[in-house]
Amino acid sequence: MKKCFVFVMVLMSFFAMTSCKAIKKFLETDLSDEDYIVGQLYADEYVQETPVTFRNNSSGRSGAGTGSAGSSMGIELNDKDNRKLYAAIDSWYGTPYQYGGCTKSGVDCSCFVGKIFKAVYGVTLHRTANDIQQDMYKTVGRNALREGDVVFFTNSNGKVSHVGIYLKDDLFVHSSTSNGVTVSSLENNYWKKHFYKGGRHKSVTTNYN
């Protein structure tokens, strides 16, 4: 009886925090899948945002001598930027968001961060946004963020529900529910409001101080 009561409370919380579109999608799923229901409570909220646009270089390249790294994002690179990081991100750029997804057919935020860390730094991270905090050796404030730091965001319930990777100039890359793998700005109203903290992994090095 107690388990049923808890399950009903979870359902009530889920419906209270979701849109009609999300409820319709939810009702089309297997309602016996408790893991799915609980997981949705911690999934990042749907954020409709306009993708960040960048000044196009006349040469069509992302900075002098950078090759194709960062080309899909349009970010102009310099000598301090980690080209391997940008190349790895470039290979995922535009991949659609999929809750629980971990392939280039669809990927969620935590898997995307994990795939990039494994490819660039040889590091295996925890699977969920909340648990990735355990992999960080140092907490970093917004003003101290540097390339390769993980940025954590909370949802309306105050739970860590979304992660991305900080690049530079207030920009971070992540798998967004609305745009898939994309670059967003920490100055965006939603991300500014829900920014929780930055985390630094001991294996990540950068030319930025």
Backbone as CSV, one residue per row, in Angstrom:
resi,resn,N_x,N_y,N_z,CA_x,CA_y,CA_z,C_x,C_y,C_z
1,MET,0.831,-1.198,0.000,0.000,0.000,0.000,0.871,1.256,0.000
2,LYS,1.919,1.225,0.819,2.820,2.372,0.894,3.486,2.634,-0.445
3,LYS,3.889,1.548,-1.130,4.540,1.693,-2.423,3.580,2.314,-3.431
4,CYS,2.315,1.893,-3.381,1.321,2.440,-4.303,1.106,3.929,-4.047
5,PHE,1.095,4.310,-2.773,0.913,5.718,-2.422,2.058,6.565,-2.966
6,VAL,3.282,6.085,-2.792,4.457,6.804,-3.299,4.383,6.927,-4.811
7,PHE,3.962,5.846,-5.477,3.877,5.844,-6.933,2.849,6.875,-7.411
8,VAL,1.705,6.944,-6.710,0.669,7.919,-7.063,1.180,9.335,-6.872
9,MET,1.932,9.583,-5.800,2.486,10.907,-5.549,3.468,11.308,-6.632
10,VAL,4.249,10.334,-7.105,5.188,10.591,-8.193,4.425,10.993,-9.449
11,LEU,3.336,10.283,-9.733,2.526,10.607,-10.899,1.938,12.007,-10.796
12,MET,1.440,12.365,-9.621,0.855,13.681,-9.426,1.890,14.777,-9.622
13,SER,3.091,14.543,-9.113,4.171,15.524,-9.271,4.548,15.672,-10.730
14,PHE,4.570,14.545,-11.434,4.933,14.566,-12.846,3.944,15.400,-13.654
15,PHE,2.641,15.167,-13.442,1.636,15.887,-14.201,1.613,17.363,-13.842
16,ALA,1.931,17.678,-12.616,1.902,19.075,-12.182,3.000,19.903,-12.819
17,MET,4.099,19.277,-13.219,5.254,20.021,-13.715,5.439,19.906,-15.218
18,THR,4.540,19.247,-15.912,4.724,19.047,-17.340,3.637,19.740,-18.137
19,SER,3.948,19.968,-19.427,2.992,20.603,-20.326,2.021,19.572,-20.882
20,CYS,0.965,20.049,-21.560,-0.012,19.144,-22.170,0.662,18.233,-23.194
21,LYS,1.612,18.790,-23.941,2.323,17.999,-24.944,3.103,16.878,-24.287
22,ALA,3.760,17.199,-23.160,4.549,16.193,-22.461,3.648,15.118,-21.862
23,ILE,2.468,15.533,-21.357,1.528,14.575,-20.778,1.029,13.615,-21.848
24,LYS,0.733,14.147,-23.046,0.275,13.296,-24.144,1.336,12.263,-24.497
25,LYS,2.591,12.709,-24.554,3.685,11.786,-24.856,3.808,10.739,-23.764
26,PHE,3.658,11.201,-22.515,3.761,10.303,-21.371,2.698,9.209,-21.421
27,LEU,1.459,9.591,-21.769,0.353,8.649,-21.796,0.503,7.612,-22.903
28,GLU,1.343,7.918,-23.892,1.567,6.988,-24.995,2.641,5.960,-24.645
29,THR,3.253,6.110,-23.467,4.301,5.187,-23.049,3.728,4.100,-22.158
30,ASP,4.582,3.150,-21.810,4.176,2.059,-20.929,4.120,2.582,-19.500
31,LEU,2.908,2.714,-18.949,2.755,3.282,-17.612,3.272,2.363,-16.516
32,SER,3.646,1.145,-16.866,4.198,0.239,-15.860,5.696,0.456,-15.684
33,ASP,6.274,1.300,-16.534,7.715,1.552,-16.475,8.006,2.633,-15.435
34,GLU,8.204,2.215,-14.185,8.424,3.156,-13.105,9.735,3.924,-13.293
35,ASP,10.744,3.269,-13.847,12.028,3.939,-14.071,11.855,5.129,-15.007
36,TYR,11.019,4.953,-16.038,10.775,6.049,-16.977,10.097,7.210,-16.262
37,ILE,9.086,6.907,-15.454,8.320,7.946,-14.765,9.218,8.740,-13.825
38,VAL,9.982,8.035,-13.006,10.871,8.710,-12.058,11.940,9.497,-12.809
39,GLY,12.445,8.911,-13.892,13.479,9.578,-14.672,13.009,10.895,-15.235
40,GLN,11.739,10.950,-15.636,11.212,12.177,-16.198,11.177,13.319,-15.182
41,LEU,11.066,12.962,-13.910,11.050,13.996,-12.875,12.388,14.716,-12.792
42,TYR,13.452,14.046,-13.234,14.776,14.632,-13.145,15.328,15.023,-14.513
43,ALA,14.538,14.799,-15.557,14.987,15.189,-16.888,14.998,16.710,-16.988
44,ASP,15.899,17.253,-17.833,15.922,18.710,-17.977,14.635,19.178,-18.642
45,GLU,14.171,20.354,-18.227,12.928,20.877,-18.741,13.097,21.318,-20.197
46,TYR,11.985,21.309,-20.920,12.036,21.729,-22.319,12.281,23.232,-22.384
47,VAL,13.383,23.608,-23.009,13.757,25.018,-23.090,13.779,25.429,-24.555
48,GLN,12.856,26.293,-24.930,12.826,26.797,-26.298,13.730,28.013,-26.378
49,GLU,14.775,27.919,-27.156,15.708,29.032,-27.260,16.195,29.177,-28.696
50,THR,16.589,30.374,-29.029,17.167,30.638,-30.345,18.647,30.283,-30.294
51,PRO,19.115,29.414,-31.204,20.531,29.041,-31.182,21.447,30.262,-31.291
52,VAL,22.591,30.189,-30.643,23.569,31.269,-30.723,24.098,31.354,-32.149
53,THR,24.189,32.552,-32.680,24.749,32.745,-34.018,26.089,33.437,-33.906
54,PHE,26.974,33.158,-34.828,28.326,33.698,-34.796,28.639,34.433,-36.086
55,ARG,29.580,35.323,-35.984,30.033,36.033,-37.169,30.731,35.049,-38.087
56,ASN,30.309,35.024,-39.351,30.932,34.136,-40.326,32.251,34.712,-40.800
57,ASN,33.274,33.866,-40.829,34.560,34.293,-41.368,34.495,34.283,-42.887
58,SER,35.107,35.239,-43.513,35.064,35.329,-44.974,35.679,34.113,-45.639
59,SER,36.609,33.455,-44.934,37.259,32.275,-45.499,36.443,31.012,-45.310
60,GLY,35.378,31.131,-44.431,34.556,29.948,-44.172,35.201,29.011,-43.188
61,ARG,36.282,29.470,-42.533,36.988,28.629,-41.576,36.842,29.217,-40.185
62,SER,37.052,28.388,-39.183,36.875,28.816,-37.803,38.169,29.375,-37.230
63,GLY,38.667,30.435,-37.831,39.907,31.021,-37.341,41.076,30.548,-38.179
64,ALA,42.118,31.339,-38.245,43.266,30.998,-39.076,43.948,29.736,-38.596
65,GLY,44.177,28.830,-39.536,44.939,27.631,-39.236,44.214,26.612,-38.380
66,THR,42.891,26.703,-38.234,42.198,25.788,-37.342,41.685,24.549,-38.053
67,GLY,41.750,24.498,-39.375,41.174,23.369,-40.085,39.682,23.385,-39.929
68,SER,39.061,22.190,-39.782,37.606,22.131,-39.695,37.084,22.144,-38.267
69,ALA,37.982,22.078,-37.280,37.536,22.028,-35.891,36.677,23.224,-35.552
70,GLY,35.475,22.943,-35.026,34.568,24.019,-34.642,33.765,24.580,-35.791
71,SER,33.910,24.031,-37.002,33.274,24.626,-38.172,31.753,24.581,-38.104
72,SER,31.179,23.488,-37.613,29.732,23.395,-37.525,29.164,24.405,-36.537
73,MET,29.920,24.690,-35.497,29.474,25.645,-34.485,29.675,27.075,-34.924
74,GLY,30.653,27.314,-35.780,30.928,28.668,-36.235,31.759,29.478,-35.266
75,ILE,32.313,28.839,-34.246,33.133,29.549,-33.267,34.532,29.765,-33.816
76,GLU,35.011,30.984,-33.739,36.356,31.283,-34.208,37.364,30.858,-33.151
77,LEU,38.262,29.973,-33.521,39.233,29.438,-32.569,40.529,30.236,-32.586
78,ASN,41.256,30.146,-31.470,42.575,30.766,-31.399,43.586,29.737,-30.921
79,ASP,44.810,30.161,-30.716,45.890,29.232,-30.382,45.725,28.575,-29.014
80,LYS,44.905,29.151,-28.145,44.714,28.579,-26.814,43.639,27.497,-26.778
81,ASP,42.763,27.494,-27.766,41.652,26.549,-27.761,42.118,25.111,-27.993
82,ASN,41.451,24.197,-27.333,41.747,22.771,-27.472,41.082,22.269,-28.750
83,ARG,41.873,22.098,-29.802,41.328,21.696,-31.104,40.677,20.314,-31.057
84,LYS,41.242,19.428,-30.223,40.681,18.082,-30.107,39.280,18.147,-29.498
85,LEU,39.087,19.022,-28.537,37.778,19.198,-27.919,36.761,19.686,-28.948
86,TYR,37.129,20.710,-29.700,36.202,21.264,-30.682,35.915,20.278,-31.814
87,ALA,36.906,19.495,-32.201,36.691,18.502,-33.258,35.723,17.421,-32.782
88,ALA,35.856,17.003,-31.515,34.961,15.979,-30.969,33.531,16.509,-30.896
89,ILE,33.393,17.751,-30.454,32.065,18.369,-30.386,31.468,18.498,-31.784
90,ASP,32.303,18.895,-32.726,31.864,19.091,-34.108,31.237,17.821,-34.683
91,SER,31.791,16.663,-34.282,31.282,15.396,-34.809,29.892,15.049,-34.258
92,TRP,29.504,15.680,-33.155,28.194,15.445,-32.559,27.234,16.592,-32.813
93,TYR,27.731,17.704,-33.299,26.927,18.917,-33.411,25.689,18.685,-34.284
94,GLY,24.533,19.083,-33.760,23.282,18.903,-34.496,22.568,17.594,-34.210
95,THR,23.201,16.689,-33.457,22.535,15.438,-33.098,21.272,15.750,-32.298
96,PRO,20.136,15.173,-32.642,18.894,15.490,-31.918,18.917,15.002,-30.478
97,TYR,18.143,15.678,-29.645,18.024,15.257,-28.247,17.098,14.054,-28.141
98,GLN,17.483,13.113,-27.304,16.611,11.973,-26.998,16.834,11.589,-25.544
99,TYR,15.770,11.610,-24.760,15.891,11.227,-23.353,16.385,9.788,-23.253
100,GLY,17.487,9.576,-22.551,18.065,8.248,-22.411,18.914,7.829,-23.599
101,GLY,18.972,8.663,-24.642,19.734,8.323,-25.841,21.226,8.470,-25.642
102,CYS,21.974,7.640,-26.352,23.430,7.696,-26.200,24.133,7.388,-27.520
103,THR,23.479,7.740,-28.642,24.067,7.526,-29.956,23.866,8.787,-30.787
104,LYS,24.428,8.793,-31.989,24.280,9.950,-32.864,22.918,9.992,-33.546
105,SER,22.065,9.035,-33.217,20.675,9.111,-33.652,19.862,9.932,-32.659
106,GLY,20.381,10.052,-31.442,19.714,10.810,-30.391,20.503,10.678,-29.103
107,VAL,20.732,11.791,-28.424,21.572,11.758,-27.220,21.034,12.738,-26.181
108,ASP,21.111,12.346,-24.914,20.709,13.279,-23.865,21.934,14.023,-23.346
109,CYS,21.714,14.949,-22.426,22.790,15.853,-22.015,23.953,15.139,-21.334
110,SER,23.644,14.212,-20.424,24.715,13.570,-19.667,25.538,12.611,-20.517
111,CYS,24.867,11.900,-21.420,25.620,10.998,-22.301,26.526,11.789,-23.232
112,PHE,26.010,12.911,-23.749,26.835,13.743,-24.627,28.101,14.208,-23.916
113,VAL,27.959,14.715,-22.709,29.123,15.161,-21.944,30.078,13.995,-21.715
114,GLY,29.523,12.833,-21.384,30.355,11.655,-21.157,31.112,11.221,-22.404
115,LYS,30.452,11.264,-23.555,31.095,10.870,-24.810,32.262,11.809,-25.138
116,ILE,32.061,13.110,-24.929,33.112,14.078,-25.219,34.289,13.891,-24.268
117,PHE,34.018,13.705,-22.991,35.092,13.519,-22.015,35.897,12.261,-22.305
118,LYS,35.216,11.210,-22.720,35.921,9.968,-23.039,36.803,10.143,-24.265
119,ALA,36.284,10.807,-25.291,37.029,10.976,-26.539,38.200,11.940,-26.398
120,VAL,38.015,12.997,-25.627,39.033,14.051,-25.549,40.013,13.840,-24.400
121,TYR,39.495,13.445,-23.240,40.337,13.358,-22.047,40.562,11.935,-21.559
122,GLY,39.912,10.961,-22.208,40.075,9.571,-21.790,39.444,9.285,-20.445
123,VAL,38.415,10.058,-20.087,37.785,9.964,-18.770,36.378,9.378,-18.893
124,THR,36.039,8.445,-18.004,34.698,7.893,-17.948,33.936,8.582,-16.816
125,LEU,32.824,9.203,-17.155,32.013,9.903,-16.169,30.787,9.071,-15.790
126,HIS,30.161,9.438,-14.682,28.892,8.830,-14.314,27.859,9.127,-15.406
127,ARG,26.780,8.358,-15.415,25.822,8.447,-16.519,24.809,9.573,-16.393
128,THR,24.440,9.963,-15.180,23.396,10.970,-15.042,23.969,12.341,-14.703
129,ALA,23.178,13.379,-15.014,23.622,14.751,-14.751,23.940,14.952,-13.284
130,ASN,23.090,14.448,-12.412,23.299,14.623,-10.981,24.560,13.907,-10.505
131,ASP,24.781,12.684,-10.991,25.917,11.885,-10.520,27.259,12.366,-11.055
132,ILE,27.252,13.070,-12.186,28.505,13.579,-12.747,29.196,14.522,-11.765
133,GLN,28.446,15.101,-10.855,29.044,15.957,-9.839,30.112,15.212,-9.036
134,GLN,29.923,13.911,-8.865,30.868,13.104,-8.091,32.224,13.004,-8.763
135,ASP,32.257,13.214,-10.082,33.509,13.080,-10.834,34.371,14.338,-10.787
136,MET,33.813,15.420,-10.284,34.537,16.686,-10.269,35.331,16.837,-8.970
137,TYR,36.564,17.285,-9.074,37.378,17.440,-7.868,37.284,18.851,-7.304
138,LYS,36.730,19.760,-8.095,36.699,21.150,-7.668,35.430,21.827,-8.182
139,THR,34.803,22.600,-7.287,33.652,23.407,-7.680,34.136,24.750,-8.197
140,VAL,33.534,25.209,-9.292,33.983,26.440,-9.932,32.798,27.389,-10.083
141,GLY,32.972,28.641,-9.682,31.936,29.643,-9.860,31.870,30.096,-11.304
142,ARG,30.800,30.734,-11.644,30.606,31.130,-13.041,31.736,32.022,-13.550
143,ASN,32.194,32.949,-12.756,33.224,33.888,-13.200,34.601,33.249,-13.329
144,ALA,34.744,32.012,-12.828,36.040,31.336,-12.888,36.040,30.170,-13.874
145,LEU,34.970,30.011,-14.645,34.884,28.903,-15.593,35.961,28.995,-16.666
146,ARG,36.465,27.838,-17.055,37.426,27.800,-18.145,37.111,26.600,-19.043
147,GLU,37.725,26.577,-20.192,37.470,25.538,-21.188,37.543,24.128,-20.586
148,GLY,36.500,23.338,-20.842,36.479,21.955,-20.379,35.773,21.744,-19.055
149,ASP,35.431,22.828,-18.359,34.669,22.678,-17.118,33.258,22.199,-17.439
150,VAL,32.704,21.404,-16.539,31.315,20.962,-16.691,30.422,21.972,-15.998
151,VAL,29.351,22.374,-16.672,28.402,23.314,-16.080,27.126,22.555,-15.728
152,PHE,26.643,22.788,-14.515,25.475,22.100,-13.986,24.318,23.081,-13.838
153,PHE,23.109,22.587,-14.155,21.914,23.403,-14.055,20.841,22.650,-13.276
154,THR,20.001,23.400,-12.583,18.895,22.800,-11.845,17.583,23.059,-12.579
155,ASN,16.582,22.220,-12.294,15.257,22.458,-12.849,14.428,23.232,-11.831
156,SER,13.126,23.365,-12.084,12.278,24.164,-11.206,12.138,23.562,-9.817
157,ASN,12.481,22.275,-9.674,12.421,21.625,-8.369,13.737,21.707,-7.613
158,GLY,14.712,22.390,-8.202,15.995,22.546,-7.532,16.919,21.355,-7.672
159,LYS,16.565,20.396,-8.527,17.409,19.214,-8.745,18.368,19.460,-9.907
160,VAL,19.597,18.951,-9.777,20.533,19.031,-10.895,19.998,18.138,-12.000
161,SER,19.644,18.740,-13.121,18.956,17.993,-14.174,19.576,18.165,-15.547
162,HIS,20.593,19.015,-15.647,21.162,19.280,-16.962,22.643,19.620,-16.832
163,VAL,23.433,19.159,-17.820,24.869,19.438,-17.830,25.326,19.810,-19.232
164,GLY,26.413,20.532,-19.275,27.040,20.889,-20.537,28.528,21.081,-20.299
165,ILE,29.232,21.489,-21.337,30.677,21.718,-21.241,30.969,23.161,-21.601
166,TYR,31.656,23.839,-20.708,31.976,25.244,-20.947,33.065,25.351,-22.007
167,LEU,32.909,26.347,-22.895,33.890,26.587,-23.949,34.662,27.874,-23.654
168,LYS,34.062,29.000,-23.923,34.677,30.299,-23.639,33.639,31.389,-23.889
169,ASP,33.951,32.596,-23.433,33.087,33.758,-23.714,31.630,33.527,-23.317
170,ASP,31.415,32.869,-22.157,30.071,32.581,-21.643,29.314,31.561,-22.486
171,LEU,29.996,30.839,-23.344,29.356,29.837,-24.193,29.590,28.432,-23.655
172,PHE,28.582,27.588,-23.783,28.739,26.182,-23.411,28.014,25.325,-24.445
173,VAL,28.467,24.093,-24.579,27.859,23.163,-25.527,27.133,22.096,-24.728
174,HIS,25.983,21.666,-25.240,25.165,20.692,-24.522,24.160,20.080,-25.485
175,SER,23.464,19.049,-25.007,22.368,18.481,-25.785,21.091,19.087,-25.245
176,SER,20.564,20.039,-25.985,19.375,20.791,-25.586,18.108,20.049,-25.997
177,THR,17.094,20.104,-25.135,15.844,19.419,-25.464,15.195,19.981,-26.713
178,SER,15.418,21.248,-27.011,14.764,21.858,-28.169,15.622,21.832,-29.436
179,ASN,16.950,21.894,-29.274,17.819,22.012,-30.450,18.819,20.879,-30.617
180,GLY,18.828,19.908,-29.718,19.826,18.858,-29.793,21.187,19.409,-29.389
181,VAL,22.253,18.810,-29.881,23.593,19.264,-29.518,23.831,20.627,-30.144
182,THR,24.011,21.618,-29.303,24.119,22.994,-29.760,24.944,23.803,-28.777
183,VAL,25.230,25.029,-29.149,25.949,25.955,-28.279,24.958,26.989,-27.751
184,SER,24.992,27.231,-26.455,24.122,28.231,-25.829,24.969,29.191,-25.005
185,SER,24.347,30.281,-24.628,25.035,31.292,-23.819,24.537,31.249,-22.377
186,LEU,25.448,31.407,-21.449,25.069,31.490,-20.045,24.311,32.772,-19.756
187,GLU,24.297,33.693,-20.724,23.538,34.933,-20.577,22.077,34.748,-20.961
188,ASN,21.751,33.588,-21.554,20.350,33.281,-21.838,19.578,33.308,-20.515
189,ASN,18.403,33.900,-20.529,17.641,34.086,-19.292,17.416,32.792,-18.526
190,TYR,17.072,31.720,-19.250,16.810,30.447,-18.571,18.084,29.895,-17.953
191,TRP,19.151,29.840,-18.744,20.385,29.243,-18.236,21.001,30.085,-17.123
192,LYS,20.881,31.380,-17.214,21.393,32.246,-16.148,20.652,31.975,-14.840
193,LYS,19.344,31.827,-14.947,18.525,31.606,-13.761,18.786,30.245,-13.135
194,HIS,19.001,29.219,-13.975,19.119,27.856,-13.471,20.559,27.364,-13.333
195,PHE,21.537,28.226,-13.632,22.932,27.819,-13.441,23.168,27.503,-11.968
196,TYR,23.774,26.360,-11.713,24.025,25.915,-10.338,25.491,26.085,-9.955
197,LYS,26.371,25.498,-10.779,27.801,25.599,-10.502,28.585,25.021,-11.670
198,GLY,29.877,25.254,-11.634,30.776,24.607,-12.570,31.570,23.559,-11.820
199,GLY,32.031,22.552,-12.530,32.850,21.510,-11.927,34.077,21.268,-12.782
200,ARG,35.197,21.029,-12.127,36.445,20.804,-12.867,36.972,19.405,-12.588
201,HIS,37.282,18.681,-13.653,37.847,17.341,-13.523,39.364,17.435,-13.508
202,LYS,39.996,16.625,-12.674,41.456,16.716,-12.507,42.231,16.341,-13.764
203,SER,41.584,15.621,-14.695,42.285,15.198,-15.908,42.200,16.220,-17.026
204,VAL,41.413,17.275,-16.836,41.218,18.269,-17.886,42.247,19.379,-17.746
205,THR,42.992,19.579,-18.806,43.974,20.661,-18.840,43.603,21.626,-19.958
206,THR,44.031,22.859,-19.820,43.707,23.874,-20.810,44.817,24.914,-20.878
207,ASN,44.902,25.592,-21.981,45.875,26.668,-22.123,45.354,27.973,-21.527
208,TYR,44.071,27.947,-21.146,43.500,29.131,-20.502,43.791,29.063,-19.013
209,ASN,44.104,30.193,-18.400,44.380,30.229,-16.965,43.079,30.176,-16.154
